[in-house]
Amino acid sequence: MSRRKEYRLGVLSPTRIAAWHRMFTHLEQAADHRGSVAHISQTAVIDGVNIGHWVMTQRTQRTQRTQHRQGRLTPDRAHALQALPGWDWALHTAHQQPGSTANLPPASDS
């Protein structure tokens, strides 16, 4: 089966699986450091990783309809994301306004 057909049918290669887990680990670290993932903007870069774009992609993949599937985000991945503090599936409430220069709010001193 071609890679294109595998992707269309939702078959994930070991490389893609490892990449997803690597990005999720970065997001977990951001949640641990900041207490929440709610303020990660679309342009957020953490430790050189464009985590904001990845977060936006996860939200889009959950609802993206294709000819073959309801959405491309697997249920176990959706549950893992939902377990993060501050996670929100809505793009308009979870992201800062376009053009914002702040990627993350300052850490609270409480």
N, C-alpha and C positions, 0 to 999 in steps of 0.2 A: 504494500500500500504506500502511496506517495506521502511525503511529509505534509503536503497541502491538504490531502484528503484526511489524514490523521488529525490535523488541526481542526478542520471543519467538523469532524465527528467528535471532537473533544478528547482525543487520545493524547495524553501528556507524556512527553519523553522524560527520561531521568534527568536530563539537563534542565528542562523547564521546571520540573518538580523541585530540584535543588535550588534553582534561582528564586522561586517563589518563597521557599522556606528561609533563604538568606535575607530577602527583603522583609519578610514578616518578622524575623529576628531584629532587624533594624527598627522596625516600628514598635516592637515590644520594648526595646531599650529606650526609645523616645518616651513611651508611656511611663516606664519606670522612672526616668529622669524628670519628666515634667508632671507626672501624675495623671495625664490625660493625653489622648490623641486628637481631641476636639479642635485644637487650634493649628493643626498642620495645614499650611496653605498649599495651593497647587504648585507653587514654585519652591517649596521647602527642600533644602538640601541639608542633610545631617551626616557629618563625617564623610563628606564627599559623595554621598549617595542621594540621588534625586528621589527622595521618598515621597514627596508631594505628588509627583506625576504617577508613581506607582499606586498610591492611595486612590487617586482619581480613577485610575484604570480598574481597580478592584470594584469600586462603586459602579462603574459603567458596566463591567462584565457581569455583575449580578443581575442586571435588568435587561441587558442587550438580548434582543430576540434575533434568532437566525432561522434559516430554513429548517435546520435539524434539531435545534435545542431551544429551550426556554431562556437559558442564560449560560454563560461560560464559566461562572464561578461555582465550584463544587460546593455541596452543602457543608462538608467538613471545614472548608476554608471560610465559608460565610460564618459558621458558628465561631471559629477561632477569632475572626475579626470582631464579631459582635461581643465577644468576651472582653475586649480591650476597653478600659475606661474611657468614656467620652466618644466612642465610635458612633457615627451617624451615617446612615446610608444616603441621606439627602445631600446632594452636591451643593445646593444653595445655602444650606445652613451650616455645613461643616467646613466650608472654605472661606478664607478671607476675600475681600474685594480684590478684583484684578488690579495689578499695579502696586499692591501693598509691598513695602520693602521689608516688613517684619515677617520672618518665617515662623517663629514661635514666640509666645509670650515669655517674659522673664520668669525665672523660677521664683515661686513664692517663698517667703521667709518664715512661713507659719509653722 
